[in-house]
Amino acid sequence: MDLSKLKLSRPAAFCVLLLAVLLLVLLLIPGKDREEDELPIGADAICPNLFSSNDRCLLPGLDQRVEKFMRRWDLKGAQLGVMRGDSLLYLKGYGLADENVEMQPGRIMRVASVSKLVTAAAIMKLCEQGKLTLDAKVLGPEGILNDTSFTAAIRDKKHFRITVEHLLRHQGGFTLRLGDPLFNSLDFAAMNRLTEAPTEDELCRIVLHRRLSFVPGKSQSYSNFGYLLLSKVIEKVTGQSYEQYVRREVLAPAGCYDFHLAGNFYEDKRENEVRYYMHGNTELVPCYDLSGQMVERCYGGNNIRGLKGAGGWCCSVVELMRFVASIDGRPGVPDILSRESVDKMTEYVDKHTFSLGWNDTDPKIGWTRSGSFSGTAALIKYFADGECWIFVTNTSTYRGHHFSRRISLFFSECRRDFSKQLPNKDLFYPDWE
């Protein structure tokens, strides 16, 4: 067809031209998180958050126990999920998701260091894809992060011994002797004479300029910075942003579509995200960005998005359950990793050695992954008998990261009293009728 011979009225021609301009604008100007939101979702894919509601589960005794626990710790809102053998048996939201908004189990919340489990799974996926090995060096001329922006900063050559597995196990040599650079932005800025909050690369250069506290692999010290480096590794070997690769290659195949890196302020929250609350009598703090603004610690006290794979994810309990079911080696929900990768992640060395992504994986006790910072606490407890309990709240407690111990004890009490009463219906596959 010869378009030059096509005759259009002036109004019609104007509409066609306007439509073309609008289309061009949409193509050239990316929307918010457009790149990250493009997921390979099949036509038969179901987002678990869409069917998650409080009316699907009824066990009054357990609900009363959860509500009592929440009153004891002054928690505004929380979610609880219970899975057995890859079947989701119980799912409930409690309290408030936001002011005057009921918590539903499909609402998403920050999960802090539970994010490390997602990052570890992404690393194992890259190993399976042949793009990475656990013994690969991370830094130095022969390392993955061999850009001059990294190598030029290094004085201590022990950095060149750090492997991917060292970072996964918190054995890279980084400690908190000068504070956590990912959570102490004001002190970090003062020590390094910064007048603005450092960019991600600036933060890395400053930390890498320091000497390591021990030879990599010879000891361990919990390190958020190590998992930030793993996020950089993922970006380097894939050529994609950390969030983009993880959502496309790890989360979407697991059936998890509403995982996102969280924002720092209330106005940055996702449409389905909750409000976060501090525990009583907390004071305002200076904003992490050195603006001088006084803020709630959970909304600007720390650079949450900058944590990336160390603690940046937000999700719902139901999708977190789905993710755990996809990396547990059980047949109920198809795994996204090979049996060998699952075994490596859950390999138990001894009680003094971190597992890959998990806090610990003692076969007699089970697998544990905790996470907490201002406004958030989360715990995954995968018991040795195959029952998994997950609890996430949108409220801080004065116990800080030690609160996970309280949640763990609460799980044990609830299992003792209610496990036999849990319904025998898999909520991963809802009855649409």
C-alpha positions as CSV (number, residue, x, y, z in Angstrom):
1,M,0.0,0.0,0.0
2,D,1.4,3.4,-1.0
3,L,0.9,5.6,2.1
4,S,1.8,8.7,0.1
5,K,-1.5,8.3,-1.8
6,L,-3.6,7.9,1.3
7,K,-5.8,11.0,1.8
8,L,-6.7,12.1,5.3
9,S,-8.8,15.0,6.5
10,R,-6.9,17.6,8.5
11,P,-8.5,16.6,11.8
12,A,-7.6,12.9,11.1
13,A,-4.1,13.8,10.1
14,F,-3.6,15.9,13.2
15,C,-4.8,12.9,15.4
16,V,-2.4,10.5,13.6
17,L,0.5,13.0,14.2
18,L,-0.5,13.5,17.8
19,L,-0.6,9.7,18.4
20,A,2.8,9.3,16.8
21,V,4.3,12.0,19.0
22,L,2.8,10.5,22.2
23,L,4.1,7.0,21.2
24,L,7.6,8.5,20.6
25,V,7.5,10.2,24.0
26,L,6.5,6.9,25.7
27,L,9.4,5.1,24.0
28,L,12.0,7.7,24.8
29,I,11.1,8.7,28.3
30,P,11.2,5.7,30.7
31,G,8.5,5.6,33.4
32,K,9.3,4.9,37.0
33,D,11.0,1.6,37.3
34,R,9.9,0.7,33.8
35,E,13.0,-1.4,33.1
36,E,12.7,-3.4,36.4
37,D,9.0,-3.9,35.9
38,E,9.3,-5.7,32.5
39,L,9.0,-9.3,33.6
40,P,8.8,-12.5,31.6
41,I,5.3,-13.4,33.0
42,G,3.4,-16.0,31.1
43,A,-0.3,-15.8,30.3
44,D,-1.1,-18.5,33.0
45,A,1.0,-16.8,35.7
46,I,-0.8,-15.8,38.9
47,C,0.5,-13.3,41.3
48,P,-0.1,-14.8,44.8
49,N,-0.8,-11.3,46.2
50,L,-3.9,-11.0,44.1
51,F,-5.8,-13.8,45.9
52,S,-4.4,-13.3,49.4
53,S,-7.0,-12.2,51.9
54,N,-7.7,-12.7,55.5
55,D,-11.0,-14.5,54.9
56,R,-9.3,-17.6,53.6
57,C,-8.0,-18.8,57.0
58,L,-9.8,-19.2,60.3
59,L,-8.1,-20.6,63.4
60,P,-9.3,-18.4,66.2
61,G,-6.8,-19.8,68.8
62,L,-3.8,-19.0,66.6
63,D,-5.2,-15.6,65.7
64,Q,-5.6,-14.7,69.4
65,R,-2.1,-15.8,70.1
66,V,-0.7,-13.6,67.3
67,E,-2.7,-10.6,68.5
68,K,-1.5,-11.1,72.1
69,F,2.1,-11.3,70.8
70,M,1.6,-8.1,68.9
71,R,0.1,-6.3,71.9
72,R,3.1,-7.4,74.0
73,W,5.5,-5.8,71.5
74,D,3.3,-2.9,70.4
75,L,3.3,-4.0,66.8
76,K,1.0,-2.0,64.5
77,G,0.7,-4.6,61.8
78,A,2.1,-8.1,60.9
79,Q,1.7,-11.0,58.5
80,L,2.0,-14.7,59.3
81,G,2.4,-17.6,56.9
82,V,2.8,-21.4,57.6
83,M,3.9,-23.9,55.1
84,R,4.3,-27.7,55.4
85,G,6.0,-29.7,52.7
86,D,5.6,-26.9,50.1
87,S,1.9,-26.5,50.8
88,L,0.8,-23.1,52.2
89,L,-1.6,-24.0,55.0
90,Y,-2.1,-20.6,56.8
91,L,-1.8,-17.0,55.7
92,K,-3.1,-14.0,57.6
93,G,-2.6,-10.3,58.1
94,Y,-3.1,-8.7,61.4
95,G,-3.4,-5.1,62.6
96,L,-2.8,-2.1,60.3
97,A,-1.0,-1.8,57.0
98,D,-1.4,2.0,57.1
99,E,-3.5,4.4,59.1
100,N,-7.1,3.0,59.1
101,V,-6.1,0.3,56.6
102,E,-6.4,-3.3,57.5
103,M,-3.3,-5.5,57.0
104,Q,-3.9,-8.1,54.3
105,P,-1.4,-11.0,53.6
106,G,-0.8,-9.7,50.1
107,R,0.6,-6.3,51.2
108,I,4.3,-5.9,50.8
109,M,6.8,-4.9,53.5
110,R,10.5,-4.4,53.8
111,V,12.2,-7.6,54.9
112,A,15.7,-6.2,55.7
113,S,18.4,-8.9,55.7
114,V,16.1,-11.6,54.5
115,S,17.1,-10.0,51.2
116,K,20.5,-11.8,51.6
117,L,18.7,-15.1,50.9
118,V,17.5,-13.7,47.6
119,T,21.0,-12.5,46.7
120,A,22.5,-15.8,47.5
121,A,19.9,-17.6,45.3
122,A,20.8,-15.2,42.4
123,I,24.5,-16.0,42.8
124,M,23.7,-19.7,42.7
125,K,21.6,-19.1,39.6
126,L,24.6,-17.4,37.9
127,C,26.8,-20.3,38.8
128,E,24.3,-22.7,37.2
129,Q,24.3,-20.4,34.1
130,G,28.1,-20.7,33.8
131,K,28.7,-17.0,34.4
132,L,30.2,-17.3,37.8
133,T,31.9,-19.7,40.3
134,L,31.9,-19.6,44.1
135,D,35.7,-19.6,44.2
136,A,36.0,-16.7,41.7
137,K,38.0,-13.7,43.0
138,V,35.9,-10.6,43.5
139,L,38.5,-7.8,43.5
140,G,41.9,-7.0,41.9
141,P,43.2,-7.2,38.3
142,E,42.1,-10.9,38.0
143,G,38.8,-10.3,39.9
144,I,35.3,-9.7,38.7
145,L,35.2,-6.1,39.9
146,N,38.5,-5.2,38.2
147,D,37.5,-1.7,37.2
148,T,40.0,1.0,38.2
149,S,37.3,2.6,40.3
150,F,37.7,-0.4,42.6
151,T,41.3,-1.5,42.1
152,A,42.8,2.0,42.5
153,A,41.4,2.3,46.0
154,I,42.9,-0.8,47.4
155,R,46.0,-0.7,49.5
156,D,45.7,-3.9,51.4
157,K,46.4,-6.7,48.9
158,K,44.5,-9.2,51.1
159,H,41.5,-7.8,49.3
160,F,42.6,-9.7,46.2
161,R,42.0,-13.0,48.0
162,I,38.3,-12.5,48.6
163,T,36.1,-14.9,46.8
164,V,32.4,-14.9,46.0
165,E,31.9,-17.6,48.7
166,H,33.8,-15.6,51.3
167,L,31.3,-12.8,50.8
168,L,28.3,-15.1,51.0
169,R,29.6,-16.5,54.3
170,H,30.6,-13.1,55.8
171,Q,34.3,-14.2,55.6
172,G,35.6,-11.4,53.4
173,G,37.6,-9.6,56.2
174,F,35.2,-6.7,56.6
175,T,34.1,-5.8,60.2
176,L,32.2,-3.1,62.0
177,R,35.1,-1.7,63.9
178,L,34.4,1.7,62.3
179,G,30.6,1.2,62.2
180,D,28.5,-0.2,59.4
181,P,29.0,2.0,56.3
182,L,25.6,1.1,55.1
183,F,23.8,2.2,58.3
184,N,26.0,5.0,59.7
185,S,25.9,7.5,57.0
186,L,26.5,10.6,59.2
187,D,29.5,9.1,61.0
188,F,30.8,7.7,57.7
189,A,30.5,11.2,56.1
190,A,32.2,12.9,59.1
191,M,35.1,10.4,59.1
192,N,35.7,10.9,55.4
193,R,35.0,14.7,55.4
194,L,32.1,14.4,53.0
195,T,29.6,17.2,52.5
196,E,27.1,15.1,50.6
197,A,25.9,11.5,51.0
198,P,28.3,9.2,49.1
199,T,27.2,7.5,46.0
200,E,27.3,3.7,45.9
201,D,30.7,3.7,44.1
202,E,32.1,6.4,46.4
203,L,31.1,4.3,49.4
204,C,32.8,1.2,47.9
205,R,36.0,3.1,47.2
206,I,36.3,4.5,50.7
207,V,35.6,1.1,52.3
208,L,38.0,-0.7,50.0
209,H,40.7,1.8,50.8
210,R,40.8,0.5,54.4
211,R,42.7,-2.5,55.6
212,L,40.9,-5.7,56.1
213,S,40.5,-6.9,59.7
214,F,41.4,-10.5,58.9
215,V,42.6,-12.7,56.1
216,P,39.6,-13.7,53.9
217,G,38.3,-17.1,54.8
218,K,40.2,-17.3,58.1
219,S,37.4,-15.8,60.2
220,Q,34.0,-14.3,59.9
221,S,32.2,-11.1,60.8
222,Y,28.6,-10.2,59.7
223,S,28.9,-7.8,56.8
224,N,26.2,-5.9,54.9
225,F,29.0,-4.3,52.8
226,G,30.0,-7.8,51.6
227,Y,26.5,-8.3,50.2
228,L,26.6,-4.9,48.6
229,L,29.7,-6.1,46.7
230,L,27.8,-9.3,45.7
231,S,25.1,-7.0,44.2
232,K,27.9,-5.3,42.2
233,V,29.1,-8.7,41.1
234,I,25.7,-9.6,39.8
235,E,25.5,-6.3,37.9
236,K,29.0,-6.8,36.4
237,V,28.6,-10.3,35.1
238,T,25.0,-9.8,33.8
239,G,25.2,-6.3,32.4
240,Q,21.9,-5.6,34.1
241,S,20.9,-3.8,37.2
242,Y,20.8,-5.9,40.3
243,E,17.0,-5.6,40.7
244,Q,16.4,-6.3,37.0
245,Y,18.4,-9.5,36.9
246,V,17.0,-10.9,40.2
247,R,13.4,-10.1,39.3
248,R,13.7,-11.7,35.9
249,E,15.9,-14.7,36.5
250,V,15.1,-15.6,40.1
251,L,11.9,-14.2,41.3
252,A,9.6,-14.4,38.3
253,P,10.5,-18.1,37.7
254,A,9.6,-18.7,41.4
255,G,6.2,-17.1,40.8
256,C,7.0,-14.0,42.7
257,Y,6.0,-10.8,40.8
258,D,5.6,-8.2,43.6
259,F,9.1,-8.1,45.0
260,H,10.8,-4.7,44.7
261,L,13.7,-2.8,46.1
262,A,12.2,-0.5,48.7
263,G,12.3,3.3,48.7
264,N,13.6,5.5,51.5
265,F,10.6,7.7,52.3
266,Y,6.9,7.3,52.7
267,E,6.2,9.0,49.4
268,D,8.4,6.5,47.7
269,K,6.4,3.5,48.7
270,R,4.9,1.1,46.2
271,E,1.2,1.1,45.6
272,N,0.8,-2.2,47.6
273,E,3.3,-1.3,50.3
274,V,2.6,-0.7,54.0
275,R,3.4,2.2,56.3
276,Y,6.3,1.6,58.7
277,Y,6.3,2.5,62.4
278,M,8.9,3.1,65.1
279,H,8.5,1.8,68.6
280,G,7.4,4.1,71.4
281,N,9.4,7.1,72.6
282,T,11.8,7.2,69.6
283,E,13.2,10.6,68.5
284,L,13.6,12.1,65.1
285,V,17.1,11.7,63.6
286,P,19.0,13.6,60.9
287,C,18.3,12.3,57.4
288,Y,20.9,10.0,55.9
289,D,21.4,12.3,52.9
290,L,23.1,15.0,55.0
291,S,20.3,17.5,54.2
292,G,19.9,18.3,57.9
293,Q,16.3,17.4,57.8
294,M,15.0,15.6,60.9
295,V,13.1,12.5,60.0
296,E,11.7,9.3,61.5
297,R,14.4,6.7,61.4
298,C,12.3,4.4,59.3
299,Y,11.8,7.1,56.7
300,G,15.1,8.6,55.9
301,G,17.3,7.6,58.8
302,N,19.0,5.1,56.5
303,N,19.5,4.6,52.8
304,I,17.3,1.5,52.4
305,R,17.4,1.4,48.6
306,G,21.1,1.7,48.7
307,L,21.3,-1.6,50.6
308,K,20.4,-3.5,47.5
309,G,21.1,-7.2,48.0
310,A,22.1,-6.7,51.7
311,G,18.7,-5.6,52.8
312,G,16.7,-3.7,50.2
313,W,13.8,-5.9,49.2
314,C,10.2,-5.6,50.1
315,C,7.6,-8.3,49.5
316,S,4.6,-10.0,51.0
317,V,4.6,-13.1,53.3
318,V,2.8,-15.2,50.6
319,E,5.4,-14.4,47.9
320,L,8.2,-14.9,50.4
321,M,6.8,-18.3,51.2
322,R,6.6,-19.1,47.5
323,F,10.3,-18.0,47.1
324,V,11.4,-20.2,50.0
325,A,9.4,-23.2,48.6
326,S,11.3,-22.7,45.3
327,I,14.8,-23.1,46.9
328,D,14.1,-25.8,49.5
329,G,14.7,-29.0,47.5
330,R,11.2,-30.3,48.1
331,P,9.0,-31.4,45.1
332,G,5.7,-29.7,46.0
333,V,6.7,-26.3,44.4
334,P,9.2,-26.6,41.4
335,D,12.6,-25.4,42.5
336,I,14.4,-22.6,40.5
337,L,17.8,-24.1,41.5
338,S,19.3,-27.5,41.1
339,R,19.5,-30.0,43.9
340,E,23.3,-29.3,44.0
341,S,22.8,-25.6,44.5
342,V,20.1,-26.1,47.2
343,D,22.5,-28.5,49.0
344,K,25.3,-26.0,48.8
345,M,23.2,-23.2,50.2
346,T,22.0,-25.3,53.1
347,E,25.3,-27.1,53.8
348,Y,26.0,-27.1,57.5
349,V,29.6,-26.6,58.4
350,D,29.4,-25.9,62.1
351,K,27.6,-23.5,64.5
352,H,30.2,-20.9,64.0
353,T,30.0,-20.7,60.2
354,F,27.3,-18.8,58.2
355,S,25.5,-20.7,55.5
356,L,25.0,-19.2,52.0
357,G,22.2,-16.7,52.4
358,W,20.8,-18.4,55.4
359,N,21.9,-17.5,58.9
360,D,22.3,-21.1,59.8
361,T,21.2,-24.5,58.5
362,D,21.7,-26.9,61.4
363,P,19.9,-30.1,60.2
364,K,18.8,-30.9,63.7
365,I,17.2,-27.5,64.3
366,G,16.3,-26.3,60.8
367,W,17.1,-23.3,58.6
368,T,16.9,-19.7,59.8
369,R,16.9,-16.3,58.0
370,S,16.2,-13.2,60.0
371,G,16.1,-9.5,59.1
372,S,15.5,-6.2,61.0
373,F,16.1,-2.5,60.9
374,S,14.1,0.6,61.8
375,G,10.4,-0.1,61.1
376,T,10.8,-3.8,60.2
377,A,11.4,-7.2,61.6
378,A,11.2,-10.5,59.7
379,L,12.0,-14.1,60.4
380,I,11.9,-17.3,58.3
381,K,12.1,-20.5,60.3
382,Y,12.2,-23.7,58.3
383,F,12.0,-26.5,60.8
384,A,13.7,-29.8,60.4
385,D,10.4,-31.6,60.0
386,G,9.6,-29.6,56.9
387,E,7.2,-27.0,58.4
388,C,8.1,-23.4,57.7
389,W,6.8,-20.3,59.6
390,I,7.4,-16.7,58.4
391,F,6.5,-13.6,60.3
392,V,7.0,-10.0,59.1
393,T,6.0,-6.8,60.9
394,N,6.0,-3.1,59.9
395,T,7.0,-2.0,63.4
396,S,10.4,-1.7,65.2
397,T,10.9,-2.9,68.7
398,Y,13.4,-1.8,71.3
399,R,15.0,-5.3,71.0
400,G,16.4,-4.5,67.5
401,H,17.8,-7.5,65.8
402,H,17.5,-9.5,69.0
403,F,13.7,-9.5,68.4
404,S,14.1,-12.4,66.0
405,R,14.9,-14.6,69.0
406,R,11.5,-13.6,70.5
407,I,9.7,-14.5,67.2
408,S,11.5,-17.8,67.1
409,L,10.3,-18.7,70.6
410,F,6.8,-17.6,69.6
411,F,6.9,-20.0,66.6
412,S,7.9,-22.9,68.9
413,E,4.9,-22.2,71.2
414,C,2.5,-21.9,68.3
415,R,3.7,-25.1,66.7
416,R,3.3,-26.9,69.9
417,D,-0.3,-25.7,70.3
418,F,-1.6,-25.3,66.8
419,S,0.3,-27.4,64.2
420,K,-2.2,-30.2,64.4
421,Q,-5.1,-27.8,63.9
422,L,-3.8,-26.2,60.7
423,P,-6.1,-26.6,57.7
424,N,-5.2,-29.2,55.1
425,K,-5.6,-27.0,52.0
426,D,-2.8,-25.6,49.9
427,L,-3.3,-21.8,49.5
428,F,-0.7,-21.7,46.7
429,Y,-3.5,-23.2,44.5
430,P,-6.7,-21.4,45.6
431,D,-10.2,-22.5,44.7
432,W,-11.3,-19.8,42.3
433,E,-14.9,-20.9,42.6
